[in-house]
Amino acid sequence: MVQSILVVGGGSAGWITANLLNAHCQRAGRKTQITLVESPDIPTIGVGEATVPTIRRTLNDIGLPEQDVLVSAEATFKTLIRFKDWNLGESYDHPFDRRRRPQTDSSVGRWSAQNNLSFDRSFSALTQLADHNIAPKSPRHPQYQGSFPYAYHLDAIKLANRLAAFGRERGILQTLANVTDVAVSPEGLIESVQTDRGETLTADLYIDCTGFRSALLGGALGVKMKSFAKYLLCDRAVTMRIPYDVHTPPRILTYTQATARAAGWQWDINLQTRRGIGYVYSSSFLSDDAAEAALRQHEGPHSDTLEARHIRFASGKRQLSWKGNCVAVGLSDGFLEPLESSGLYLIEFAGLAIATMLEDFSAAPQATARYYNRITDELYDEILGFLNLHYVTSKRRDTPFWRAATADDAVLDDLRDRLELWKRRSPTQFDFPGADRLFAQDSYEFVLHGMKYVDGPVSGQIQVPDMRELIAKSRGELPEHDAFLALVKRAAARA
């Protein structure tokens, strides 16, 4: 029986995991003590500021009210990603909704780039509502529910701070200290963690949330990394925060902007009081100084006095996620890149999976670790393939980076055959085995058609759903994004 869990490291990974485990154990009536040890000296890397719709389920499972999330994490709604210039001069959306006809969707398999219709605008209501900045829900909706699927843009560091307070209120013990040593038994199990406060911390299960350092799994237990750099070339990011009192946008957008640049791509995310921007690039094709200069030039003169932060990362994953009595979560286990906002999702997945496997671990620890490693490897491979798709389907060849990113040897072997098929047809459900995927047929359709990759023959007349009534009704019943956020602020001020 797992009676004690030690989470080593805070931030988004540590506090999401600790709260998920705590909520699961309390609902199950299990008296499992969860302790989190967090360094007061190591800065938190906020793992992205954009999420996917599963974040609503995760925060609801934890028990944090949605109003609390919106206020404490400065959250705004995210309904899609708008891609620009991934094929020079063109843009398309990857939205969270996909409209289907009641009878059949078979004609979509014959959809072709020869059509004058836009796939995203033909099959998504959100991509049209985003043009009018309509929120996906109204104040009348129950928490974490809306008229359309949605996620959040949020301040990940502020969310972690709120979850820390929330978790402490619900029995999670927090220790502020630096880990100085990890004791490992001859059998390869972690026996204890020592801190600079003279503490020796022990547990039945250890969760490594120490970021890229991977102090437990990578350091103490020696689990090596496997690299994805051949397929994801970007390994740097330069980021900047643009407060609205420095530069105010016309409106707070309901979508993430992802604009392709000469040596990578740039994000633009709107929070309640600031924007977050970042240039994700390859150090093989652009220097750090040149990347920062390009980011500032793209943003404009108002960014000249703002601080820029440089982040180095390696795209890859530990060869094992769970070894013995230690599981790595978040950056301790691996990282792909910020594209498509999978960073926080990988934390959500790990925390939920570990929570549901606690009894399995007590009864069959080795089998549990093997199974967890398999499903986690499969998840990383799934996301890797989807991210690789964005680059290798681009028609850009205008810079050395894009020529390298679209080269034949940059294509994942698992993706290669499907790409050959998708030249002639749209993806089908049979192209995506597995019951629980983050990115499946709908996501691939939006990217492949958005990139105008599918160019098969057209037979018969393509039927698209008539969304005029839905769009008109939604514009009448749902508030504009800025108006919804103003209501949230007023409600918080009255509370």
ZIWO-V617565 format. One record per residue. N is the residue number from 0. RES is the residue in one letter. SS is DSSP state (alpha for helix, beta for strand, coil for the rest). Layout:
# ZIWO-V617565
n = {N,N}
res = {RES,RES}
ss = {SS,SS}
This chain:
# ZIWO-V617565
n = {0,1,2,3,4,5,6,7,8,9,10,11,12,13,14,15,16,17,18,19,20,21,22,23,24,25,26,27,28,29,30,31,32,33,34,35,36,37,38,39,40,41,42,43,44,45,46,47,48,49,50,51,52,53,54,55,56,57,58,59,60,61,62,63,64,65,66,67,68,69,70,71,72,73,74,75,76,77,78,79,80,81,82,83,84,85,86,87,88,89,90,91,92,93,94,95,96,97,98,99,100,101,102,103,104,105,106,107,108,109,110,111,112,113,114,115,116,117,118,119,120,121,122,123,124,125,126,127,128,129,130,131,132,133,134,135,136,137,138,139,140,141,142,143,144,145,146,147,148,149,150,151,152,153,154,155,156,157,158,159,160,161,162,163,164,165,166,167,168,169,170,171,172,173,174,175,176,177,178,179,180,181,182,183,184,185,186,187,188,189,190,191,192,193,194,195,196,197,198,199,200,201,202,203,204,205,206,207,208,209,210,211,212,213,214,215,216,217,218,219,220,221,222,223,224,225,226,227,228,229,230,231,232,233,234,235,236,237,238,239,240,241,242,243,244,245,246,247,248,249,250,251,252,253,254,255,256,257,258,259,260,261,262,263,264,265,266,267,268,269,270,271,272,273,274,275,276,277,278,279,280,281,282,283,284,285,286,287,288,289,290,291,292,293,294,295,296,297,298,299,300,301,302,303,304,305,306,307,308,309,310,311,312,313,314,315,316,317,318,319,320,321,322,323,324,325,326,327,328,329,330,331,332,333,334,335,336,337,338,339,340,341,342,343,344,345,346,347,348,349,350,351,352,353,354,355,356,357,358,359,360,361,362,363,364,365,366,367,368,369,370,371,372,373,374,375,376,377,378,379,380,381,382,383,384,385,386,387,388,389,390,391,392,393,394,395,396,397,398,399,400,401,402,403,404,405,406,407,408,409,410,411,412,413,414,415,416,417,418,419,420,421,422,423,424,425,426,427,428,429,430,431,432,433,434,435,436,437,438,439,440,441,442,443,444,445,446,447,448,449,450,451,452,453,454,455,456,457,458,459,460,461,462,463,464,465,466,467,468,469,470,471,472,473,474,475,476,477,478,479,480,481,482,483,484,485,486,487,488,489,490,491,492,493,494}
res = {M,V,Q,S,I,L,V,V,G,G,G,S,A,G,W,I,T,A,N,L,L,N,A,H,C,Q,R,A,G,R,K,T,Q,I,T,L,V,E,S,P,D,I,P,T,I,G,V,G,E,A,T,V,P,T,I,R,R,T,L,N,D,I,G,L,P,E,Q,D,V,L,V,S,A,E,A,T,F,K,T,L,I,R,F,K,D,W,N,L,G,E,S,Y,D,H,P,F,D,R,R,R,R,P,Q,T,D,S,S,V,G,R,W,S,A,Q,N,N,L,S,F,D,R,S,F,S,A,L,T,Q,L,A,D,H,N,I,A,P,K,S,P,R,H,P,Q,Y,Q,G,S,F,P,Y,A,Y,H,L,D,A,I,K,L,A,N,R,L,A,A,F,G,R,E,R,G,I,L,Q,T,L,A,N,V,T,D,V,A,V,S,P,E,G,L,I,E,S,V,Q,T,D,R,G,E,T,L,T,A,D,L,Y,I,D,C,T,G,F,R,S,A,L,L,G,G,A,L,G,V,K,M,K,S,F,A,K,Y,L,L,C,D,R,A,V,T,M,R,I,P,Y,D,V,H,T,P,P,R,I,L,T,Y,T,Q,A,T,A,R,A,A,G,W,Q,W,D,I,N,L,Q,T,R,R,G,I,G,Y,V,Y,S,S,S,F,L,S,D,D,A,A,E,A,A,L,R,Q,H,E,G,P,H,S,D,T,L,E,A,R,H,I,R,F,A,S,G,K,R,Q,L,S,W,K,G,N,C,V,A,V,G,L,S,D,G,F,L,E,P,L,E,S,S,G,L,Y,L,I,E,F,A,G,L,A,I,A,T,M,L,E,D,F,S,A,A,P,Q,A,T,A,R,Y,Y,N,R,I,T,D,E,L,Y,D,E,I,L,G,F,L,N,L,H,Y,V,T,S,K,R,R,D,T,P,F,W,R,A,A,T,A,D,D,A,V,L,D,D,L,R,D,R,L,E,L,W,K,R,R,S,P,T,Q,F,D,F,P,G,A,D,R,L,F,A,Q,D,S,Y,E,F,V,L,H,G,M,K,Y,V,D,G,P,V,S,G,Q,I,Q,V,P,D,M,R,E,L,I,A,K,S,R,G,E,L,P,E,H,D,A,F,L,A,L,V,K,R,A,A,A,R,A}
ss = {coil,coil,coil,beta,beta,beta,beta,beta,coil,coil,alpha,alpha,alpha,alpha,alpha,alpha,alpha,alpha,alpha,alpha,alpha,alpha,alpha,alpha,alpha,alpha,alpha,coil,coil,coil,coil,coil,beta,beta,beta,beta,beta,beta,coil,coil,coil,coil,coil,coil,coil,coil,coil,coil,coil,beta,coil,coil,coil,alpha,alpha,alpha,alpha,alpha,alpha,alpha,alpha,alpha,coil,coil,coil,alpha,alpha,alpha,alpha,alpha,alpha,alpha,coil,coil,coil,beta,beta,beta,coil,beta,beta,beta,beta,beta,coil,coil,coil,coil,coil,coil,beta,beta,beta,beta,beta,coil,coil,coil,coil,coil,coil,coil,coil,coil,coil,alpha,alpha,alpha,alpha,alpha,coil,coil,coil,coil,coil,coil,coil,coil,alpha,alpha,alpha,alpha,alpha,coil,coil,alpha,alpha,alpha,alpha,alpha,alpha,alpha,coil,beta,coil,coil,coil,coil,coil,coil,coil,coil,coil,coil,coil,coil,coil,coil,coil,coil,beta,beta,beta,coil,coil,alpha,alpha,alpha,alpha,alpha,alpha,alpha,alpha,alpha,alpha,alpha,alpha,alpha,alpha,coil,coil,coil,beta,beta,beta,beta,coil,coil,beta,beta,beta,beta,beta,beta,coil,coil,coil,coil,coil,beta,beta,beta,beta,beta,beta,coil,coil,coil,coil,beta,beta,coil,coil,coil,beta,beta,beta,beta,coil,coil,alpha,alpha,alpha,coil,alpha,alpha,alpha,alpha,alpha,alpha,coil,coil,coil,coil,beta,beta,beta,coil,coil,coil,coil,coil,coil,coil,coil,beta,beta,beta,beta,beta,beta,beta,beta,coil,coil,coil,coil,coil,coil,coil,coil,coil,coil,coil,beta,beta,beta,beta,beta,beta,beta,coil,coil,beta,beta,beta,beta,beta,beta,beta,coil,coil,coil,beta,beta,beta,beta,beta,beta,beta,beta,coil,coil,coil,coil,coil,coil,alpha,alpha,alpha,alpha,alpha,alpha,alpha,alpha,alpha,alpha,alpha,alpha,coil,alpha,alpha,alpha,coil,coil,coil,coil,beta,beta,beta,beta,beta,coil,coil,coil,beta,beta,beta,coil,coil,coil,beta,beta,coil,coil,beta,beta,beta,coil,alpha,alpha,alpha,coil,beta,beta,coil,coil,coil,alpha,alpha,alpha,coil,alpha,alpha,alpha,alpha,alpha,alpha,alpha,alpha,alpha,alpha,alpha,alpha,alpha,alpha,coil,alpha,alpha,alpha,alpha,alpha,alpha,coil,alpha,alpha,alpha,alpha,alpha,alpha,alpha,alpha,alpha,alpha,alpha,alpha,alpha,alpha,alpha,alpha,alpha,alpha,alpha,alpha,alpha,alpha,alpha,alpha,alpha,alpha,alpha,alpha,coil,coil,coil,coil,coil,coil,coil,alpha,alpha,alpha,alpha,alpha,alpha,coil,coil,alpha,alpha,alpha,coil,coil,alpha,alpha,alpha,alpha,alpha,alpha,alpha,alpha,alpha,alpha,coil,coil,coil,coil,coil,coil,alpha,alpha,alpha,coil,coil,coil,coil,coil,coil,coil,coil,coil,alpha,alpha,alpha,alpha,alpha,alpha,alpha,alpha,alpha,alpha,coil,coil,coil,coil,coil,coil,coil,coil,coil,coil,coil,coil,coil,coil,coil,coil,coil,alpha,alpha,alpha,alpha,alpha,alpha,alpha,alpha,alpha,alpha,coil,coil,beta,alpha,alpha,alpha,alpha,alpha,alpha,alpha,alpha,alpha,alpha,alpha,alpha,alpha,alpha,coil}
